[in-house]
């Protein structure tokens, strides 16, 4: 097989079970106080390649695949966040976390998926250190359809939050990529919402801590 070295664009897909349009959930493990680090962990993540990827070569694995990215079932993706309070209801935050994904290459035709669990297999570049800075939070929901948790004081995104992984500061060695700059990955997140306020009411109390086992696979 030939070496695969390309940037892949990923798009969010609904979690399993679905919680509105949510594709990622970061859980705070303690109450937030101003300017003090708060431990966090990613408890749900579901992305898929925007277009199929092609594995080239003369081996049996050559062909087109959809690339699914979820969470490693063997390693926790933990981190921390620091919340800066401008008043009692809003402010800014910065965060960082280790991201341990599970990759699934699902063939477009017949055949079996290829799974790569970065929590078990040594993959250059993982765990990937990701972080954000300058994001804004508020305790006031921007709409009546927002996804929230009842286990702690709700914090909502205000506008887009840009999450990046920079080449400098990574834990694991990165394979050099031709024409690659200092940013190796980037994504934009905004506040997750239900499709309607009525749907949010039917969901009742969402408890994000129980999401991970079911969110680690996308429904067939």
Secondary structure, 3 states (H helix, E strand, C coil): CCCCCCCCCEEECCCCCCCCCCCEEEEECCCCCECCEEEEEEEEECEEECCCEEECCCCCCCEEEEEEEEECCCCCEEEEEEEEECCCCEEEEEEEEEECEEEEEEECCCCCCEEEECCCCCCCCCCEEEEEEEEEEECCCCCCCECCCCCCCCCEEECCEEEEEECCCCCCCCCCCCCCCCEEEEEEECCCECCCHHHHHHHCCCCHHHCHHHHCCCCC
